Amino acid sequence: MRDIAIIGGGLVGLCAGLVLQHSGRRVSIVEAGNLEQSRSDGLNARSIALSASSVQIFKALGIWRQIETQAAPIRHIHVSSRGRWGVTRLQAEDYQLDALGYVIESHALGRYLLDAVDSSNNIKLEQTAEFESIAQDAAVTIGYRKNKRRQKLQAKLALIADGANSKARAALGIRHQNFDYGQAVVISNVEVSQPKADTAYERFTPQGPLAMLPLGGKRYACVWTLAPEQASTACAGDDAEFSAALQDCFGFRLGLIERVGKRFSIPIQRTRADALHCGRCLLIGNAANALHPVAGQSFNLSLRDIACLHELLCENNLAELDDELSQIAHDYERLRAGEQRRVIRYGDGLVTTFSNELPVLDHLRAAGLSLLDLVPALKTQAAFAGMGMTFGGNRLLRGRL
Ligand SMILES: Cc1cc2nc3c(=O)[nH]c(=O)nc-3n(C[C@H](O)[C@H](O)[C@H](O)COP(=O)(O)OP(=O)(O)OC[C@H]3O[C@@H](n4cnc5c(N)ncnc54)[C@H](O)[C@@H]3O)c2cc1C
């Protein structure tokens, strides 16, 4: 019998394993894919923005130093609205921080997590193992198929981390809601002629926000919200057409857009589970909340969910907690639901308020941005929301296990 079983070894499942294996807990991860195959794809690689709260958690896990070698810091954020006078600037030094956040290629982050999992004696990672069934009474029994053979795993607690289309969530009978924003986001890496060190840009346009995140050197990750048909056109056109359209929208703050990588278009939608627990099973990551990528919050939010769970389980042996596990599951849902709702609202606000062509909203947007620059308290609130620091702390968020 394992202490904890995790279904899904994506970024969130691996992080949960690394956090919860502490204090000698035995963790098993059941992952359908082969994680060793993940590798860099040059200018076409996908990236993820890490908030200050995520950095704290990686520090507590003792893996931040390795991750940092591949992560580009964001020390300045420049926010503007296309065709309007409102501009706001956030600076890390104003908050006595080394950086407001970091950007890293997802495959590099995954590689470091996988190395840490491999070097832990407490984690057993089953790859190419496809989840099939779940049953629970005094323990959770998970059925999976590996090498065409059916296998079983028993644990006191199970974490469901198999993504937005979670099969395990469905097997538990937990329903979910999908919300489609009727927009799409185009993701592409670009190289510019005049990079600005450690500076990220967020530009609001009538179609939606455009973010340029520094990847180091001349490279930036572009996340551009457009109407679905515009996104299809942007992806279908050649590199020169895409560069010209992006340059027209973003302007020349970074000089010329010299090279562009492959374009991917993703519909902007979010998925939210109706409940975060069922008996001894808890939902984390995209299985619980898959937010749209524009706000860059899903992974960061999931890490804070894991930090909360770690706090609830504390350093106790799960055997000693057996009677309290269902109370812990309830507490996890109660404690996390509020922040999850707030982050969803924040993301919704970014897409809807800043993607609306009503003239009155246009003025409010501009006024809002300038106001933000002038009123430090408001700016601090916005910066801290982006960094995931608004909603209180726990041991992991203070950098301690
Ligand atoms: C373009 C884009 C940009 C983003 N940028 C950011 C950002 O800047 N900051 C941020 O915080 N978030 C960002 N996100 C969100 C972030 O990528 C996700 O929140 C995070 O990757 C979710 O991880 P997960 O492990 O929960 O789910 P997934 O990544 O979906 O992983 C699920 C895992 O479960 C496995 N699995 C699935 N089914 C089964 C099964 N039946 N049996 C066993 N295993 C199974 C899969 O193989 C997979 O490994 C972005 C998302 C996108 C799309």
Ligand as a Chemical Component Dictionary entry (heavy atoms), coordinates in Angstrom:
data_LIG
# 
_chem_comp.id                   LIG 
_chem_comp.type                 NON-POLYMER 
_chem_comp.pdbx_formal_charge   0 
_chem_comp.three_letter_code    LIG 
# 
loop_
_chem_comp_atom.comp_id 
_chem_comp_atom.atom_id 
_chem_comp_atom.alt_atom_id 
_chem_comp_atom.type_symbol 
_chem_comp_atom.charge 
_chem_comp_atom.model_Cartn_x 
_chem_comp_atom.model_Cartn_y 
_chem_comp_atom.model_Cartn_z 
_chem_comp_atom.pdbx_ordinal 
LIG C1  C1  C 0 -0.033 27.886 -24.368 1  
LIG C2  C2  C 0 -0.086 27.766 -22.889 2  
LIG C3  C3  C 0 0.663  28.637 -22.106 3  
LIG C4  C4  C 0 0.606  28.519 -20.714 4  
LIG N1  N1  N 0 1.323  29.383 -19.960 5  
LIG C5  C5  C 0 1.250  29.296 -18.622 6  
LIG C6  C6  C 0 1.993  30.183 -17.803 7  
LIG O1  O1  O 0 2.712  31.031 -18.300 8  
LIG N2  N2  N 0 1.890  30.051 -16.434 9  
LIG C7  C7  C 0 1.068  29.125 -15.861 10 
LIG O2  O2  O 0 0.982  29.084 -14.616 11 
LIG N3  N3  N 0 0.358  28.262 -16.613 12 
LIG C8  C8  C 0 0.443  28.318 -17.960 13 
LIG N4  N4  N 0 -0.245 27.440 -18.728 14 
LIG C9  C9  C 0 -0.990 26.370 -18.070 15 
LIG C10 C10 C 0 -0.077 25.181 -17.718 16 
LIG O3  O3  O 0 0.616  24.760 -18.854 17 
LIG C11 C11 C 0 -0.940 24.065 -17.171 18 
LIG O4  O4  O 0 -1.613 24.563 -16.054 19 
LIG C12 C12 C 0 -0.151 22.891 -16.694 20 
LIG O5  O5  O 0 0.719  22.423 -17.673 21 
LIG C13 C13 C 0 -1.156 21.785 -16.339 22 
LIG O6  O6  O 0 -0.464 20.695 -15.936 23 
LIG P1  P1  P 0 -1.227 19.349 -15.498 24 
LIG O7  O7  O 0 -0.105 18.465 -15.082 25 
LIG O8  O8  O 0 -2.328 19.627 -14.558 26 
LIG O9  O9  O 0 -1.952 18.843 -16.815 27 
LIG P2  P2  P 0 -1.335 18.260 -18.141 28 
LIG O10 O10 O 0 -0.171 19.025 -18.579 29 
LIG O11 O11 O 0 -2.465 18.101 -19.094 30 
LIG O12 O12 O 0 -0.790 16.808 -17.719 31 
LIG C14 C14 C 0 -1.653 15.716 -17.509 32 
LIG C15 C15 C 0 -0.801 14.462 -17.496 33 
LIG O13 O13 O 0 -1.665 13.361 -17.265 34 
LIG C16 C16 C 0 -1.351 12.334 -18.183 35 
LIG N5  N5  N 0 -2.560 11.552 -18.436 36 
LIG C17 C17 C 0 -3.669 11.926 -19.134 37 
LIG N6  N6  N 0 -4.562 10.924 -19.170 38 
LIG C18 C18 C 0 -3.991 9.910  -18.482 39 
LIG C19 C19 C 0 -4.418 8.576  -18.195 40 
LIG N7  N7  N 0 -5.603 8.098  -18.611 41 
LIG N8  N8  N 0 -3.587 7.763  -17.462 42 
LIG C20 C20 C 0 -2.386 8.233  -17.019 43 
LIG N9  N9  N 0 -1.942 9.469  -17.290 44 
LIG C21 C21 C 0 -2.730 10.298 -17.997 45 
LIG C22 C22 C 0 -0.867 13.058 -19.438 46 
LIG O14 O14 O 0 -0.042 12.215 -20.222 47 
LIG C23 C23 C 0 -0.114 14.228 -18.844 48 
LIG O15 O15 O 0 1.250  13.942 -18.632 49 
LIG C24 C24 C 0 -0.214 27.525 -20.101 50 
LIG C25 C25 C 0 -0.964 26.663 -20.903 51 
LIG C26 C26 C 0 -0.906 26.776 -22.276 52 
LIG C27 C27 C 0 -1.734 25.854 -23.117 53 
# 
loop_
_chem_comp_bond.comp_id 
_chem_comp_bond.atom_id_1 
_chem_comp_bond.atom_id_2 
_chem_comp_bond.value_order 
_chem_comp_bond.pdbx_ordinal 
LIG C1  C2  SING 1  
LIG C2  C3  SING 2  
LIG C2  C26 DOUB 3  
LIG C3  C4  DOUB 4  
LIG C4  N1  SING 5  
LIG C4  C24 SING 6  
LIG N1  C5  DOUB 7  
LIG C5  C6  SING 8  
LIG C5  C8  SING 9  
LIG C6  O1  DOUB 10 
LIG C6  N2  SING 11 
LIG N2  C7  SING 12 
LIG C7  O2  DOUB 13 
LIG C7  N3  SING 14 
LIG N3  C8  DOUB 15 
LIG C8  N4  SING 16 
LIG N4  C9  SING 17 
LIG N4  C24 SING 18 
LIG C9  C10 SING 19 
LIG C10 O3  SING 20 
LIG C10 C11 SING 21 
LIG C11 O4  SING 22 
LIG C11 C12 SING 23 
LIG C12 O5  SING 24 
LIG C12 C13 SING 25 
LIG C13 O6  SING 26 
LIG O6  P1  SING 27 
LIG P1  O7  DOUB 28 
LIG P1  O8  SING 29 
LIG P1  O9  SING 30 
LIG O9  P2  SING 31 
LIG P2  O10 DOUB 32 
LIG P2  O11 SING 33 
LIG P2  O12 SING 34 
LIG O12 C14 SING 35 
LIG C14 C15 SING 36 
LIG C15 O13 SING 37 
LIG C15 C23 SING 38 
LIG O13 C16 SING 39 
LIG C16 N5  SING 40 
LIG C16 C22 SING 41 
LIG N5  C17 SING 42 
LIG N5  C21 SING 43 
LIG C17 N6  DOUB 44 
LIG N6  C18 SING 45 
LIG C18 C19 SING 46 
LIG C18 C21 DOUB 47 
LIG C19 N7  SING 48 
LIG C19 N8  DOUB 49 
LIG N8  C20 SING 50 
LIG C20 N9  DOUB 51 
LIG N9  C21 SING 52 
LIG C22 O14 SING 53 
LIG C22 C23 SING 54 
LIG C23 O15 SING 55 
LIG C24 C25 DOUB 56 
LIG C25 C26 SING 57 
LIG C26 C27 SING 58 
# 
